[in-house]
Amino acid sequence: MLRMCPCKGCERRDPVCHAKCSDYSEWREEREKMKNAMAAEFYDPLRDEKQKHFDNCAKLYRKAGFYGN
């Protein structure tokens, strides 16, 4: 599980601290790894083709009046 961002409640925080804070950079790397792992788990290579097919079907249904139009 991802831990809370170390910036919350940090007393050393200033407007440019993300550029130099080691706690933040470690947290950011951990967060990016988790995001990439989740993206790889749920990635569907056919997603775009499925969406195009759905859009085309919906367009035909609307044109033919299947939705009570």
Predicted model as a PDB file, atoms N, CA, C, CB and O in Angstrom, pLDDT in the B-factor column:
MODEL        1                                                                  
ATOM      1  N   MET A   1       0.842  -1.184   0.000  1.00 63.00           N  
ATOM      2  CA  MET A   1       0.000   0.000   0.000  1.00 63.00           C  
ATOM      3  C   MET A   1       0.877   1.233   0.000  1.00 63.00           C  
ATOM      4  CB  MET A   1      -0.952   0.006   1.210  1.00 63.00           C  
ATOM      5  O   MET A   1       1.924   1.268   0.646  1.00 63.00           O  
ATOM      6  N   LEU A   2       0.451   2.216  -0.710  1.00 69.00           N  
ATOM      7  CA  LEU A   2       1.193   3.468  -0.818  1.00 69.00           C  
ATOM      8  C   LEU A   2       1.006   4.300   0.447  1.00 69.00           C  
ATOM      9  CB  LEU A   2       0.741   4.265  -2.060  1.00 69.00           C  
ATOM     10  O   LEU A   2      -0.111   4.482   0.932  1.00 69.00           O  
ATOM     11  N   ARG A   3       2.093   4.784   0.955  1.00 79.00           N  
ATOM     12  CA  ARG A   3       2.012   5.616   2.157  1.00 79.00           C  
ATOM     13  C   ARG A   3       1.632   7.045   1.781  1.00 79.00           C  
ATOM     14  CB  ARG A   3       3.353   5.599   2.926  1.00 79.00           C  
ATOM     15  O   ARG A   3       1.697   7.435   0.616  1.00 79.00           O  
ATOM     16  N   MET A   4       1.238   7.811   2.784  1.00 86.00           N  
ATOM     17  CA  MET A   4       0.807   9.195   2.588  1.00 86.00           C  
ATOM     18  C   MET A   4       1.995  10.040   2.117  1.00 86.00           C  
ATOM     19  CB  MET A   4       0.202   9.778   3.902  1.00 86.00           C  
ATOM     20  O   MET A   4       3.135   9.794   2.513  1.00 86.00           O  
ATOM     21  N   CYS A   5       1.727  11.014   1.291  1.00 86.00           N  
ATOM     22  CA  CYS A   5       2.763  11.918   0.814  1.00 86.00           C  
ATOM     23  C   CYS A   5       3.464  12.570   2.013  1.00 86.00           C  
ATOM     24  CB  CYS A   5       2.159  12.998  -0.130  1.00 86.00           C  
ATOM     25  O   CYS A   5       2.791  13.070   2.914  1.00 86.00           O  
ATOM     26  N   PRO A   6       4.783  12.573   2.041  1.00 85.00           N  
ATOM     27  CA  PRO A   6       5.504  13.118   3.188  1.00 85.00           C  
ATOM     28  C   PRO A   6       5.368  14.634   3.332  1.00 85.00           C  
ATOM     29  CB  PRO A   6       6.955  12.759   3.082  1.00 85.00           C  
ATOM     30  O   PRO A   6       5.781  15.193   4.349  1.00 85.00           O  
ATOM     31  N   CYS A   7       4.810  15.291   2.354  1.00 85.00           N  
ATOM     32  CA  CYS A   7       4.670  16.748   2.417  1.00 85.00           C  
ATOM     33  C   CYS A   7       3.598  17.176   3.413  1.00 85.00           C  
ATOM     34  CB  CYS A   7       4.340  17.300   1.038  1.00 85.00           C  
ATOM     35  O   CYS A   7       3.655  18.269   3.976  1.00 85.00           O  
ATOM     36  N   LYS A   8       2.614  16.291   3.622  1.00 85.00           N  
ATOM     37  CA  LYS A   8       1.512  16.647   4.514  1.00 85.00           C  
ATOM     38  C   LYS A   8       2.035  16.760   5.952  1.00 85.00           C  
ATOM     39  CB  LYS A   8       0.363  15.592   4.424  1.00 85.00           C  
ATOM     40  O   LYS A   8       2.530  15.790   6.525  1.00 85.00           O  
ATOM     41  N   GLY A   9       1.917  17.930   6.502  1.00 85.00           N  
ATOM     42  CA  GLY A   9       2.359  18.175   7.874  1.00 85.00           C  
ATOM     43  C   GLY A   9       3.856  18.398   8.014  1.00 85.00           C  
ATOM     44  O   GLY A   9       4.359  18.463   9.136  1.00 85.00           O  
ATOM     45  N   CYS A  10       4.571  18.516   6.925  1.00 85.00           N  
ATOM     46  CA  CYS A  10       6.023  18.712   6.976  1.00 85.00           C  
ATOM     47  C   CYS A  10       6.335  20.148   7.388  1.00 85.00           C  
ATOM     48  CB  CYS A  10       6.674  18.387   5.603  1.00 85.00           C  
ATOM     49  O   CYS A  10       5.798  21.100   6.820  1.00 85.00           O  
ATOM     50  N   GLU A  11       7.198  20.290   8.370  1.00 87.00           N  
ATOM     51  CA  GLU A  11       7.560  21.626   8.855  1.00 87.00           C  
ATOM     52  C   GLU A  11       8.651  22.274   8.012  1.00 87.00           C  
ATOM     53  CB  GLU A  11       8.014  21.548  10.300  1.00 87.00           C  
ATOM     54  O   GLU A  11       8.857  23.486   8.079  1.00 87.00           O  
ATOM     55  N   ARG A  12       9.350  21.465   7.219  1.00 85.00           N  
ATOM     56  CA  ARG A  12      10.428  21.992   6.371  1.00 85.00           C  
ATOM     57  C   ARG A  12       9.923  22.395   4.989  1.00 85.00           C  
ATOM     58  CB  ARG A  12      11.538  20.956   6.228  1.00 85.00           C  
ATOM     59  O   ARG A  12      10.723  22.745   4.121  1.00 85.00           O  
ATOM     60  N   ARG A  13       8.642  22.353   4.775  1.00 85.00           N  
ATOM     61  CA  ARG A  13       8.064  22.586   3.452  1.00 85.00           C  
ATOM     62  C   ARG A  13       8.205  24.044   3.018  1.00 85.00           C  
ATOM     63  CB  ARG A  13       6.595  22.185   3.445  1.00 85.00           C  
ATOM     64  O   ARG A  13       7.970  24.967   3.798  1.00 85.00           O  
ATOM     65  N   ASP A  14       8.595  24.230   1.746  1.00 83.00           N  
ATOM     66  CA  ASP A  14       8.653  25.552   1.125  1.00 83.00           C  
ATOM     67  C   ASP A  14       8.253  25.408  -0.340  1.00 83.00           C  
ATOM     68  CB  ASP A  14      10.083  26.187   1.260  1.00 83.00           C  
ATOM     69  O   ASP A  14       8.077  24.280  -0.800  1.00 83.00           O  
ATOM     70  N   PRO A  15       8.103  26.482  -1.084  1.00 83.00           N  
ATOM     71  CA  PRO A  15       7.590  26.396  -2.462  1.00 83.00           C  
ATOM     72  C   PRO A  15       8.425  25.548  -3.425  1.00 83.00           C  
ATOM     73  CB  PRO A  15       7.480  27.763  -3.019  1.00 83.00           C  
ATOM     74  O   PRO A  15       7.879  25.041  -4.405  1.00 83.00           O  
ATOM     75  N   VAL A  16       9.711  25.379  -3.186  1.00 83.00           N  
ATOM     76  CA  VAL A  16      10.544  24.615  -4.116  1.00 83.00           C  
ATOM     77  C   VAL A  16      11.088  23.331  -3.500  1.00 83.00           C  
ATOM     78  CB  VAL A  16      11.694  25.468  -4.595  1.00 83.00           C  
ATOM     79  O   VAL A  16      12.082  22.789  -3.982  1.00 83.00           O  
ATOM     80  N   CYS A  17      10.453  22.843  -2.449  1.00 83.00           N  
ATOM     81  CA  CYS A  17      11.018  21.700  -1.739  1.00 83.00           C  
ATOM     82  C   CYS A  17      10.966  20.400  -2.540  1.00 83.00           C  
ATOM     83  CB  CYS A  17      10.294  21.511  -0.439  1.00 83.00           C  
ATOM     84  O   CYS A  17      11.796  19.523  -2.297  1.00 83.00           O  
ATOM     85  N   HIS A  18      10.037  20.229  -3.481  1.00 80.00           N  
ATOM     86  CA  HIS A  18       9.969  18.980  -4.235  1.00 80.00           C  
ATOM     87  C   HIS A  18      11.235  18.752  -5.054  1.00 80.00           C  
ATOM     88  CB  HIS A  18       8.749  18.982  -5.152  1.00 80.00           C  
ATOM     89  O   HIS A  18      11.584  17.607  -5.340  1.00 80.00           O  
ATOM     90  N   ALA A  19      11.907  19.793  -5.425  1.00 82.00           N  
ATOM     91  CA  ALA A  19      13.125  19.655  -6.217  1.00 82.00           C  
ATOM     92  C   ALA A  19      14.294  19.145  -5.390  1.00 82.00           C  
ATOM     93  CB  ALA A  19      13.487  20.979  -6.846  1.00 82.00           C  
ATOM     94  O   ALA A  19      15.225  18.558  -5.942  1.00 82.00           O  
ATOM     95  N   LYS A  20      14.269  19.352  -4.090  1.00 86.00           N  
ATOM     96  CA  LYS A  20      15.427  18.986  -3.279  1.00 86.00           C  
ATOM     97  C   LYS A  20      15.122  18.023  -2.132  1.00 86.00           C  
ATOM     98  CB  LYS A  20      16.040  20.217  -2.724  1.00 86.00           C  
ATOM     99  O   LYS A  20      16.048  17.595  -1.443  1.00 86.00           O  
ATOM    100  N   CYS A  21      13.876  17.675  -1.909  1.00 89.00           N  
ATOM    101  CA  CYS A  21      13.493  16.834  -0.778  1.00 89.00           C  
ATOM    102  C   CYS A  21      13.680  15.353  -1.123  1.00 89.00           C  
ATOM    103  CB  CYS A  21      12.030  17.110  -0.370  1.00 89.00           C  
ATOM    104  O   CYS A  21      13.074  14.852  -2.070  1.00 89.00           O  
ATOM    105  N   SER A  22      14.514  14.662  -0.356  1.00 88.00           N  
ATOM    106  CA  SER A  22      14.752  13.235  -0.618  1.00 88.00           C  
ATOM    107  C   SER A  22      13.542  12.388  -0.222  1.00 88.00           C  
ATOM    108  CB  SER A  22      16.000  12.753   0.141  1.00 88.00           C  
ATOM    109  O   SER A  22      13.254  11.382  -0.870  1.00 88.00           O  
ATOM    110  N   ASP A  23      12.835  12.786   0.835  1.00 88.00           N  
ATOM    111  CA  ASP A  23      11.629  12.043   1.236  1.00 88.00           C  
ATOM    112  C   ASP A  23      10.593  12.057   0.117  1.00 88.00           C  
ATOM    113  CB  ASP A  23      11.023  12.643   2.526  1.00 88.00           C  
ATOM    114  O   ASP A  23       9.988  11.032  -0.197  1.00 88.00           O  
ATOM    115  N   TYR A  24      10.400  13.224  -0.476  1.00 89.00           N  
ATOM    116  CA  TYR A  24       9.420  13.344  -1.558  1.00 89.00           C  
ATOM    117  C   TYR A  24       9.857  12.529  -2.778  1.00 89.00           C  
ATOM    118  CB  TYR A  24       9.227  14.825  -1.948  1.00 89.00           C  
ATOM    119  O   TYR A  24       9.029  11.852  -3.388  1.00 89.00           O  
ATOM    120  N   SER A  25      11.131  12.583  -3.142  1.00 90.00           N  
ATOM    121  CA  SER A  25      11.585  11.853  -4.330  1.00 90.00           C  
ATOM    122  C   SER A  25      11.441  10.349  -4.143  1.00 90.00           C  
ATOM    123  CB  SER A  25      13.042  12.202  -4.647  1.00 90.00           C  
ATOM    124  O   SER A  25      11.099   9.646  -5.094  1.00 90.00           O  
ATOM    125  N   GLU A  26      11.693   9.838  -2.936  1.00 91.00           N  
ATOM    126  CA  GLU A  26      11.496   8.415  -2.668  1.00 91.00           C  
ATOM    127  C   GLU A  26      10.018   8.050  -2.767  1.00 91.00           C  
ATOM    128  CB  GLU A  26      12.043   8.048  -1.278  1.00 91.00           C  
ATOM    129  O   GLU A  26       9.660   7.025  -3.348  1.00 91.00           O  
ATOM    130  N   TRP A  27       9.165   8.898  -2.196  1.00 91.00           N  
ATOM    131  CA  TRP A  27       7.734   8.651  -2.243  1.00 91.00           C  
ATOM    132  C   TRP A  27       7.241   8.683  -3.689  1.00 91.00           C  
ATOM    133  CB  TRP A  27       6.980   9.686  -1.391  1.00 91.00           C  
ATOM    134  O   TRP A  27       6.417   7.860  -4.087  1.00 91.00           O  
ATOM    135  N   ARG A  28       7.740   9.624  -4.461  1.00 92.00           N  
ATOM    136  CA  ARG A  28       7.330   9.766  -5.859  1.00 92.00           C  
ATOM    137  C   ARG A  28       7.717   8.535  -6.677  1.00 92.00           C  
ATOM    138  CB  ARG A  28       7.958  11.021  -6.473  1.00 92.00           C  
ATOM    139  O   ARG A  28       6.929   8.069  -7.499  1.00 92.00           O  
ATOM    140  N   GLU A  29       8.926   8.005  -6.459  1.00 93.00           N  
ATOM    141  CA  GLU A  29       9.357   6.797  -7.166  1.00 93.00           C  
ATOM    142  C   GLU A  29       8.463   5.614  -6.807  1.00 93.00           C  
ATOM    143  CB  GLU A  29      10.825   6.473  -6.835  1.00 93.00           C  
ATOM    144  O   GLU A  29       8.066   4.842  -7.680  1.00 93.00           O  
ATOM    145  N   GLU A  30       8.149   5.474  -5.525  1.00 92.00           N  
ATOM    146  CA  GLU A  30       7.275   4.401  -5.068  1.00 92.00           C  
ATOM    147  C   GLU A  30       5.885   4.535  -5.709  1.00 92.00           C  
ATOM    148  CB  GLU A  30       7.164   4.415  -3.526  1.00 92.00           C  
ATOM    149  O   GLU A  30       5.283   3.544  -6.123  1.00 92.00           O  
ATOM    150  N   ARG A  31       5.399   5.758  -5.781  1.00 92.00           N  
ATOM    151  CA  ARG A  31       4.085   6.020  -6.377  1.00 92.00           C  
ATOM    152  C   ARG A  31       4.080   5.677  -7.870  1.00 92.00           C  
ATOM    153  CB  ARG A  31       3.687   7.495  -6.171  1.00 92.00           C  
ATOM    154  O   ARG A  31       3.130   5.069  -8.363  1.00 92.00           O  
ATOM    155  N   GLU A  32       5.129   6.063  -8.585  1.00 93.00           N  
ATOM    156  CA  GLU A  32       5.215   5.766 -10.015  1.00 93.00           C  
ATOM    157  C   GLU A  32       5.272   4.262 -10.266  1.00 93.00           C  
ATOM    158  CB  GLU A  32       6.442   6.446 -10.626  1.00 93.00           C  
ATOM    159  O   GLU A  32       4.655   3.766 -11.209  1.00 93.00           O  
ATOM    160  N   LYS A  33       6.015   3.527  -9.420  1.00 93.00           N  
ATOM    161  CA  LYS A  33       6.080   2.070  -9.571  1.00 93.00           C  
ATOM    162  C   LYS A  33       4.705   1.449  -9.385  1.00 93.00           C  
ATOM    163  CB  LYS A  33       7.073   1.464  -8.568  1.00 93.00           C  
ATOM    164  O   LYS A  33       4.317   0.552 -10.134  1.00 93.00           O  
ATOM    165  N   MET A  34       3.966   1.927  -8.381  1.00 91.00           N  
ATOM    166  CA  MET A  34       2.636   1.394  -8.130  1.00 91.00           C  
ATOM    167  C   MET A  34       1.691   1.716  -9.287  1.00 91.00           C  
ATOM    168  CB  MET A  34       2.079   1.952  -6.818  1.00 91.00           C  
ATOM    169  O   MET A  34       0.912   0.858  -9.701  1.00 91.00           O  
ATOM    170  N   LYS A  35       1.750   2.939  -9.812  1.00 90.00           N  
ATOM    171  CA  LYS A  35       0.896   3.318 -10.939  1.00 90.00           C  
ATOM    172  C   LYS A  35       1.200   2.475 -12.167  1.00 90.00           C  
ATOM    173  CB  LYS A  35       1.072   4.800 -11.268  1.00 90.00           C  
ATOM    174  O   LYS A  35       0.285   2.041 -12.866  1.00 90.00           O  
ATOM    175  N   ASN A  36       2.495   2.238 -12.437  1.00 90.00           N  
ATOM    176  CA  ASN A  36       2.873   1.434 -13.595  1.00 90.00           C  
ATOM    177  C   ASN A  36       2.433  -0.013 -13.430  1.00 90.00           C  
ATOM    178  CB  ASN A  36       4.379   1.500 -13.817  1.00 90.00           C  
ATOM    179  O   ASN A  36       2.009  -0.646 -14.397  1.00 90.00           O  
ATOM    180  N   ALA A  37       2.530  -0.543 -12.209  1.00 90.00           N  
ATOM    181  CA  ALA A  37       2.094  -1.914 -11.959  1.00 90.00           C  
ATOM    182  C   ALA A  37       0.590  -2.041 -12.163  1.00 90.00           C  
ATOM    183  CB  ALA A  37       2.479  -2.354 -10.536  1.00 90.00           C  
ATOM    184  O   ALA A  37       0.123  -3.018 -12.749  1.00 90.00           O  
ATOM    185  N   MET A  38      -0.165  -1.068 -11.687  1.00 88.00           N  
ATOM    186  CA  MET A  38      -1.614  -1.107 -11.867  1.00 88.00           C  
ATOM    187  C   MET A  38      -1.991  -0.957 -13.338  1.00 88.00           C  
ATOM    188  CB  MET A  38      -2.282  -0.007 -11.040  1.00 88.00           C  
ATOM    189  O   MET A  38      -2.910  -1.624 -13.813  1.00 88.00           O  
ATOM    190  N   ALA A  39      -1.296  -0.096 -14.054  1.00 86.00           N  
ATOM    191  CA  ALA A  39      -1.581   0.095 -15.473  1.00 86.00           C  
ATOM    192  C   ALA A  39      -1.292  -1.189 -16.249  1.00 86.00           C  
ATOM    193  CB  ALA A  39      -0.749   1.264 -16.041  1.00 86.00           C  
ATOM    194  O   ALA A  39      -2.047  -1.551 -17.151  1.00 86.00           O  
ATOM    195  N   ALA A  40      -0.204  -1.879 -15.901  1.00 84.00           N  
ATOM    196  CA  ALA A  40       0.134  -3.125 -16.586  1.00 84.00           C  
ATOM    197  C   ALA A  40      -0.891  -4.213 -16.281  1.00 84.00           C  
ATOM    198  CB  ALA A  40       1.536  -3.594 -16.181  1.00 84.00           C  
ATOM    199  O   ALA A  40      -1.193  -5.042 -17.139  1.00 84.00           O  
ATOM    200  N   GLU A  41      -1.423  -4.211 -15.066  1.00 83.00           N  
ATOM    201  CA  GLU A  41      -2.402  -5.219 -14.674  1.00 83.00           C  
ATOM    202  C   GLU A  41      -3.720  -5.052 -15.420  1.00 83.00           C  
ATOM    203  CB  GLU A  41      -2.645  -5.156 -13.179  1.00 83.00           C  
ATOM    204  O   GLU A  41      -4.343  -6.044 -15.799  1.00 83.00           O  
ATOM    205  N   PHE A  42      -4.148  -3.826 -15.634  1.00 83.00           N  
ATOM    206  CA  PHE A  42      -5.445  -3.567 -16.239  1.00 83.00           C  
ATOM    207  C   PHE A  42      -5.361  -3.167 -17.713  1.00 83.00           C  
ATOM    208  CB  PHE A  42      -6.146  -2.491 -15.471  1.00 83.00           C  
ATOM    209  O   PHE A  42      -6.372  -2.789 -18.304  1.00 83.00           O  
ATOM    210  N   TYR A  43      -4.177  -3.244 -18.312  1.00 81.00           N  
ATOM    211  CA  TYR A  43      -4.002  -2.838 -19.700  1.00 81.00           C  
ATOM    212  C   TYR A  43      -4.705  -3.816 -20.632  1.00 81.00           C  
ATOM    213  CB  TYR A  43      -2.510  -2.741 -20.050  1.00 81.00           C  
ATOM    214  O   TYR A  43      -4.542  -5.030 -20.510  1.00 81.00           O  
ATOM    215  N   ASP A  44      -5.474  -3.288 -21.550  1.00 80.00           N  
ATOM    216  CA  ASP A  44      -6.158  -4.101 -22.543  1.00 80.00           C  
ATOM    217  C   ASP A  44      -5.726  -3.612 -23.923  1.00 80.00           C  
ATOM    218  CB  ASP A  44      -7.717  -4.027 -22.371  1.00 80.00           C  
ATOM    219  O   ASP A  44      -6.104  -2.514 -24.331  1.00 80.00           O  
ATOM    220  N   PRO A  45      -4.938  -4.412 -24.649  1.00 81.00           N  
ATOM    221  CA  PRO A  45      -4.450  -3.952 -25.952  1.00 81.00           C  
ATOM    222  C   PRO A  45      -5.556  -3.734 -26.984  1.00 81.00           C  
ATOM    223  CB  PRO A  45      -3.463  -4.942 -26.493  1.00 81.00           C  
ATOM    224  O   PRO A  45      -5.349  -3.027 -27.971  1.00 81.00           O  
ATOM    225  N   LEU A  46      -6.716  -4.329 -26.767  1.00 85.00           N  
ATOM    226  CA  LEU A  46      -7.821  -4.178 -27.719  1.00 85.00           C  
ATOM    227  C   LEU A  46      -8.812  -3.099 -27.298  1.00 85.00           C  
ATOM    228  CB  LEU A  46      -8.548  -5.496 -27.880  1.00 85.00           C  
ATOM    229  O   LEU A  46      -9.887  -2.986 -27.888  1.00 85.00           O  
ATOM    230  N   ARG A  47      -8.469  -2.313 -26.298  1.00 84.00           N  
ATOM    231  CA  ARG A  47      -9.399  -1.317 -25.759  1.00 84.00           C  
ATOM    232  C   ARG A  47      -9.879  -0.332 -26.820  1.00 84.00           C  
ATOM    233  CB  ARG A  47      -8.742  -0.558 -24.624  1.00 84.00           C  
ATOM    234  O   ARG A  47     -11.073  -0.043 -26.899  1.00 84.00           O  
ATOM    235  N   ASP A  48      -8.974   0.182 -27.627  1.00 86.00           N  
ATOM    236  CA  ASP A  48      -9.356   1.158 -28.651  1.00 86.00           C  
ATOM    237  C   ASP A  48     -10.298   0.549 -29.681  1.00 86.00           C  
ATOM    238  CB  ASP A  48      -8.115   1.710 -29.346  1.00 86.00           C  
ATOM    239  O   ASP A  48     -11.260   1.188 -30.107  1.00 86.00           O  
ATOM    240  N   GLU A  49     -10.018  -0.690 -30.081  1.00 88.00           N  
ATOM    241  CA  GLU A  49     -10.881  -1.343 -31.064  1.00 88.00           C  
ATOM    242  C   GLU A  49     -12.264  -1.609 -30.477  1.00 88.00           C  
ATOM    243  CB  GLU A  49     -10.249  -2.657 -31.547  1.00 88.00           C  
ATOM    244  O   GLU A  49     -13.271  -1.441 -31.165  1.00 88.00           O  
ATOM    245  N   LYS A  50     -12.321  -2.019 -29.221  1.00 88.00           N  
ATOM    246  CA  LYS A  50     -13.613  -2.254 -28.571  1.00 88.00           C  
ATOM    247  C   LYS A  50     -14.409  -0.961 -28.463  1.00 88.00           C  
ATOM    248  CB  LYS A  50     -13.413  -2.867 -27.177  1.00 88.00           C  
ATOM    249  O   LYS A  50     -15.622  -0.958 -28.675  1.00 88.00           O  
ATOM    250  N   GLN A  51     -13.736   0.138 -28.137  1.00 89.00           N  
ATOM    251  CA  GLN A  51     -14.430   1.417 -28.020  1.00 89.00           C  
ATOM    252  C   GLN A  51     -14.972   1.866 -29.377  1.00 89.00           C  
ATOM    253  CB  GLN A  51     -13.489   2.486 -27.442  1.00 89.00           C  
ATOM    254  O   GLN A  51     -16.093   2.370 -29.453  1.00 89.00           O  
ATOM    255  N   LYS A  52     -14.196   1.691 -30.448  1.00 91.00           N  
ATOM    256  CA  LYS A  52     -14.672   2.051 -31.779  1.00 91.00           C  
ATOM    257  C   LYS A  52     -15.902   1.231 -32.158  1.00 91.00           C  
ATOM    258  CB  LYS A  52     -13.560   1.849 -32.816  1.00 91.00           C  
ATOM    259  O   LYS A  52     -16.863   1.759 -32.717  1.00 91.00           O  
ATOM    260  N   HIS A  53     -15.864  -0.070 -31.847  1.00 92.00           N  
ATOM    261  CA  HIS A  53     -17.002  -0.931 -32.157  1.00 92.00           C  
ATOM    262  C   HIS A  53     -18.238  -0.480 -31.378  1.00 92.00           C  
ATOM    263  CB  HIS A  53     -16.669  -2.404 -31.834  1.00 92.00           C  
ATOM    264  O   HIS A  53     -19.329  -0.396 -31.943  1.00 92.00           O  
ATOM    265  N   PHE A  54     -18.076  -0.194 -30.099  1.00 91.00           N  
ATOM    266  CA  PHE A  54     -19.197   0.276 -29.285  1.00 91.00           C  
ATOM    267  C   PHE A  54     -19.765   1.580 -29.830  1.00 91.00           C  
ATOM    268  CB  PHE A  54     -18.759   0.463 -27.832  1.00 91.00           C  
ATOM    269  O   PHE A  54     -20.981   1.736 -29.930  1.00 91.00           O  
ATOM    270  N   ASP A  55     -18.884   2.517 -30.183  1.00 91.00           N  
ATOM    271  CA  ASP A  55     -19.339   3.797 -30.726  1.00 91.00           C  
ATOM    272  C   ASP A  55     -20.119   3.605 -32.027  1.00 91.00           C  
ATOM    273  CB  ASP A  55     -18.144   4.727 -30.963  1.00 91.00           C  
ATOM    274  O   ASP A  55     -21.152   4.241 -32.236  1.00 91.00           O  
ATOM    275  N   ASN A  56     -19.625   2.732 -32.894  1.00 90.00           N  
ATOM    276  CA  ASN A  56     -20.322   2.476 -34.159  1.00 90.00           C  
ATOM    277  C   ASN A  56     -21.688   1.847 -33.926  1.00 90.00           C  
ATOM    278  CB  ASN A  56     -19.481   1.569 -35.054  1.00 90.00           C  
ATOM    279  O   ASN A  56     -22.662   2.216 -34.582  1.00 90.00           O  
ATOM    280  N   CYS A  57     -21.767   0.897 -32.992  1.00 88.00           N  
ATOM    281  CA  CYS A  57     -23.055   0.261 -32.696  1.00 88.00           C  
ATOM    282  C   CYS A  57     -24.035   1.273 -32.118  1.00 88.00           C  
ATOM    283  CB  CYS A  57     -22.869  -0.912 -31.717  1.00 88.00           C  
ATOM    284  O   CYS A  57     -25.205   1.299 -32.497  1.00 88.00           O  
ATOM    285  N   ALA A  58     -23.559   2.097 -31.210  1.00 87.00           N  
ATOM    286  CA  ALA A  58     -24.431   3.101 -30.598  1.00 87.00           C  
ATOM    287  C   ALA A  58     -24.938   4.079 -31.655  1.00 87.00           C  
ATOM    288  CB  ALA A  58     -23.686   3.860 -29.479  1.00 87.00           C  
ATOM    289  O   ALA A  58     -26.095   4.498 -31.608  1.00 87.00           O  
ATOM    290  N   LYS A  59     -24.090   4.441 -32.596  1.00 88.00           N  
ATOM    291  CA  LYS A  59     -24.485   5.353 -33.661  1.00 88.00           C  
ATOM    292  C   LYS A  59     -25.574   4.713 -34.534  1.00 88.00           C  
ATOM    293  CB  LYS A  59     -23.260   5.742 -34.521  1.00 88.00           C  
ATOM    294  O   LYS A  59     -26.541   5.375 -34.910  1.00 88.00           O  
ATOM    295  N   LEU A  60     -25.411   3.427 -34.852  1.00 85.00           N  
ATOM    296  CA  LEU A  60     -26.415   2.732 -35.658  1.00 85.00           C  
ATOM    297  C   LEU A  60     -27.737   2.608 -34.912  1.00 85.00           C  
ATOM    298  CB  LEU A  60     -25.910   1.346 -36.055  1.00 85.00           C  
ATOM    299  O   LEU A  60     -28.800   2.788 -35.506  1.00 85.00           O  
ATOM    300  N   TYR A  61     -27.686   2.305 -33.628  1.00 82.00           N  
ATOM    301  CA  TYR A  61     -28.917   2.208 -32.837  1.00 82.00           C  
ATOM    302  C   TYR A  61     -29.645   3.535 -32.788  1.00 82.00           C  
ATOM    303  CB  TYR A  61     -28.609   1.734 -31.422  1.00 82.00           C  
ATOM    304  O   TYR A  61     -30.869   3.575 -32.912  1.00 82.00           O  
ATOM    305  N   ARG A  62     -28.917   4.614 -32.609  1.00 81.00           N  
ATOM    306  CA  ARG A  62     -29.557   5.932 -32.575  1.00 81.00           C  
ATOM    307  C   ARG A  62     -30.162   6.271 -33.933  1.00 81.00           C  
ATOM    308  CB  ARG A  62     -28.543   7.016 -32.160  1.00 81.00           C  
ATOM    309  O   ARG A  62     -31.263   6.816 -34.013  1.00 81.00           O  
ATOM    310  N   LYS A  63     -29.440   5.948 -34.988  1.00 79.00           N  
ATOM    311  CA  LYS A  63     -29.911   6.264 -36.336  1.00 79.00           C  
ATOM    312  C   LYS A  63     -31.168   5.474 -36.673  1.00 79.00           C  
ATOM    313  CB  LYS A  63     -28.817   5.976 -37.367  1.00 79.00           C  
ATOM    314  O   LYS A  63     -32.085   5.993 -37.309  1.00 79.00           O  
ATOM    315  N   ALA A  64     -31.204   4.206 -36.240  1.00 75.00           N  
ATOM    316  CA  ALA A  64     -32.346   3.352 -36.550  1.00 75.00           C  
ATOM    317  C   ALA A  64     -33.533   3.610 -35.625  1.00 75.00           C  
ATOM    318  CB  ALA A  64     -31.939   1.897 -36.462  1.00 75.00           C  
ATOM    319  O   ALA A  64     -34.635   3.135 -35.899  1.00 75.00           O  
ATOM    320  N   GLY A  65     -33.334   4.346 -34.545  1.00 71.00           N  
ATOM    321  CA  GLY A  65     -34.424   4.662 -33.654  1.00 71.00           C  
ATOM    322  C   GLY A  65     -34.705   3.641 -32.599  1.00 71.00           C  
ATOM    323  O   GLY A  65     -35.837   3.565 -32.121  1.00 71.00           O  
ATOM    324  N   PHE A  66     -33.731   2.847 -32.205  1.00 61.00           N  
ATOM    325  CA  PHE A  66     -33.929   1.819 -31.196  1.00 61.00           C  
ATOM    326  C   PHE A  66     -34.111   2.384 -29.792  1.00 61.00           C  
ATOM    327  CB  PHE A  66     -32.770   0.873 -31.209  1.00 61.00           C  
ATOM    328  O   PHE A  66     -34.580   1.680 -28.898  1.00 61.00           O  
ATOM    329  N   TYR A  67     -33.748   3.627 -29.594  1.00 56.00           N  
ATOM    330  CA  TYR A  67     -33.851   4.233 -28.275  1.00 56.00           C  
ATOM    331  C   TYR A  67     -35.106   5.081 -28.128  1.00 56.00           C  
ATOM    332  CB  TYR A  67     -32.631   5.075 -27.998  1.00 56.00           C  
ATOM    333  O   TYR A  67     -35.168   5.957 -27.266  1.00 56.00           O  
ATOM    334  N   GLY A  68     -36.090   4.829 -28.952  1.00 54.00           N  
ATOM    335  CA  GLY A  68     -37.346   5.555 -28.862  1.00 54.00           C  
ATOM    336  C   GLY A  68     -37.317   6.935 -29.488  1.00 54.00           C  
ATOM    337  O   GLY A  68     -38.130   7.793 -29.143  1.00 54.00           O  
ATOM    338  N   ASN A  69     -36.400   7.154 -30.390  1.00 50.00           N  
ATOM    339  CA  ASN A  69     -36.307   8.471 -31.047  1.00 50.00           C  
ATOM    340  C   ASN A  69     -37.305   8.576 -32.157  1.00 50.00           C  
ATOM    341  CB  ASN A  69     -34.904   8.720 -31.590  1.00 50.00           C  
ATOM    342  O   ASN A  69     -37.378   9.607 -32.826  1.00 50.00           O  
TER     343      ASN A  69                                                      
ENDMDL                                                                          
END                                                                             
